Amino acid sequence: MFDYGMVLTVPQDLQALAAAIQISTLSAEQFHELYWADRHVYDEGKLTGRAYWEKILSEAGLRPCPNTAPELIELDGRMWMTENPGMLQWHSLLSAAGLKTAILSNTGAAVAERICWQTGLMQNCHYRLE
């Protein structure tokens, strides 16, 4: 079993992160503080992607326009899609040898959906919230 984030992938994509900070109009420091403040709650499925991002912007004193949350959700997914070639090769070798493998992640549903549909990594992707 492989964890997705920080095992099959590497740290956040800096271009996607910079774009999210720019769209949010927050300083990098404020963005990071608010991004991680409720991330666990979001990853547990207690907040939707839209609710998570609107909460961040609201706590910063901003009123998001209707397209802001979807753009931030998209960028958030992109932030976590930088693949770790060595681990992916090992995963492929194990699969080619006939071993069954699984990928798990604690990411929120909005990000999981983007990862499942936008990468070839998880071809038979199923996610559930617990």
Protein Blocks (a to p, Z undefined) as FASTA:
>chain_A
ZZfehplpccddfklmmmmmmmnopafklmmmmmmmmmmmmmnopacfklmmmmmmmmno
pacdfklmmmmmmmmmmmmmcccfklmmmmmmmmmnopacddddfbdfklmmmmmmmpck
lmmgcdddZZ
